Amino acid sequence: MSRFIFLFLFASLIGLQSVSAQRSTSKKPVAKPAAKQPAPSKAPLKPIAAPAVVVDTMSSATVDTTAAAQEVGITEQEADELAEKAEKIAKDTIDLYKIKISDISYLSVCPGTTIHIPFTTEGPFDDENTYIAHLIDAKGNSIAISLPSKTSPVKAVIPSYKIGGEVYQLQIVSNISVVKSQLVPIRLLQTPTARIEVIDGTQAARIMPGQEAHLRVHLSGTAPWSFQMSDSSNVLNTISNPHYLTVKPTQIKAYKILGISNACGSGTMSGEAIVNVDNNPEPKLELKETDKIAKLCNNIPFQVPFSATGKYKAGNKFVVQIADRTGAFKNLSSPDSSGYITTQIPDSYKPGEYRLRVTSSAPYLVSQVAKVTIVSTTTTVLQKDSLFLNENESGELSVSFNGGGPPWFVLLSDGTYENNIQESPYKVKVKPYYDTNYEISSAGGVCGVGKFSGKAKVAVKAPPVAITLEKLSQNMVCSGAILEIPYKTVGRYNPGNKFVVQITDKNGRFVNLPTTITPTTMNVKLTSASSSDTIRTHKIRIISSSPAVSSAIEEIDIIAPNKAIGEVSGKGIITPGRSTRIQLKFKNGLPPWSFTLSDGTAINGTFLNPYLISVTPSATTEYKLTSVKSGCGTGTGKGSATITVEN
């Protein structure tokens, strides 16, 4: 066993010396044994799975074809042809992988509904690739809603537990390669609800025989709605909310909703409205839902909710009255006979506590008194703060409110919005990306938009810009191969910035490579600067355009595009049943080498060069190479070995 290990190491050393001899004399030899290099895949490298964004390639450095011709010993015409070929390669781009969901803006669905999502693709997706639809909520939570599909459209089911009335997003994701489509919004329809009451907000009304009673149905969910009443009447496809009904019973009657439906099916019902029919009801005047008028604003119209039931005399008028702390009531509205009065508070009434009531003239009746507060217009001030934040750090700006609430609201100049604010001063959280000067765009309270002022400045300290070129997965590659280059960035790059990978040409100048970029890797197609070298060492780096920075420089060995050549040799005479060895030498290509002899003997992947193989022919045999392969593809074979068998 120890003898075998010794022979293996000795043969490996000989192979390394042969590989090193293939390099240009102007370049350094390979520093690592070839046996420790990872065996490259025989299939061409594909772009990675993440969504690809092609970065525009910058123009390559100009090459003097005459000087190049003199250097490599070719004609000027041949040099021009090589330059044209290099320019064509530079214009090539990596295959793009794209998934695009087709237009589904027409689509509105209910939870639990099956939908079909059409999409188109670009790029050489694997034949076994499948596509799955995902549903993403407002918090970014994503769930799969379909089985894997190989073709468009994808059949998906919206989960029944999802909340209607909210906006979600759809996305198609492939598995080979892992590519995501754009996000497409979809709004889920909402199941319906219905609640019935008397128009004044109570559950009972009193009318005289022959009079009408007015009912109100509050609806929710997606319009239009259809519902059935307990008196067997139907309302179909209404879009009004609330929906008003007029009834004229001859005796006491209770009204309910028996069923409610919309595009999402049946919903829930609640409430009951009782209409009492009285031949001579006593007039009664009551304020209703006084919490709706607890806070009032000057010059903003409001409706006074009151109920007037019973028999009033002809010419009766209703009037809304207001009184301050002195107790003297004054008319606030004009006399009205309809029972629906809208009025407003004049500017002469200062903010403070007041009392409100409704009176009738025939007969003279007075409702109960409701306490109301006249509130002033809100004044909002953004405190003059100066914050200094690190990158991705949040800070707080102080906003004070005076009058008109609570609740208050505020909209800052960067789009930050807070509402239902119950305290003053209030801390508004901000997280700017750049240095930002803040102002108030809008602010107010229950009386609407008020007065606002103030400025604040937030400075953001960002780290310096830098690009880190991570360790390459391979330090030796074939010309024309696609190499994945991992990288990291820190700092902030300007809008329109572009990253590109550069490699040195034969003159040592950096030129651009066609580059496909993702958030973590860049894919480039590598070509050797000169076809005259079997192996050439290049320098490689990543640069950015705005700001202009460069990564550290790494070195990579590129094997010229000429394929591997295997040569078989040997000659010998043996007797039947005996063995002997023939020799194979390899030139060019990236090890390991694989080959097949004319007698069918096959060796898959060897780093030994030369390679000795034992043969035991039964008759005189001439051995040739029928196939040769290396990490750079299929090569060629030459030479022969003849073994003579003598009895």
Secondary structure, 3 states (H helix, E strand, C coil): CHHHHHHHHHHHHHHHHHHHHCECCCCCCCCCCHHHCCCCCCCCCCCCCCCCEEECCCCCCCCCHHHHHHHHCCCHHHHHHHHHHHHHHHHCCCCCCEEEECCCCCCCECCCCEEEECEEEECCCCCCCCEEEEEECCCCCEEECECCECCCCEEEECCCCCCCCCEEEEEEEECCCCCECCCEEEEECCCCEEEEEECCCCCEEEECCCCCEEEEEEEECCCCEEEEECCCCEEEEECCCCEEEEECCCCCEEECEEEEEECCEECEEEECEEEEECCCCCCEEEECCHHHHCEEEECCCEEECEEEECCCCCCCCEEEEEECCCCCEEECCCCECCCCEEECECCCCCCEEEEEEEEEECCEEECCCEEEEEECCCEEEECCCEEEEECCCCEEEEEEEECCCCCEEEEECCCCEEEEECCCCEEEEECCCCCEEEEEEEEEECCEECEEECEEEEEEECCCCEEEECCCCCCEEECCCEEEEEEEEECCCCCCCCEEEEEECCCCCEEEECEEECCCEEEEECCCCCCCCCEEEEEEEEEECCCCCECCCEEEEEECCCCCEEEEEEEEEECCCCCEEEEEEEECCCCCEEEEECCCCEEEEECCCCEEEEECCCCCEEECEEEEEECCEECEEEEEEEEEECC
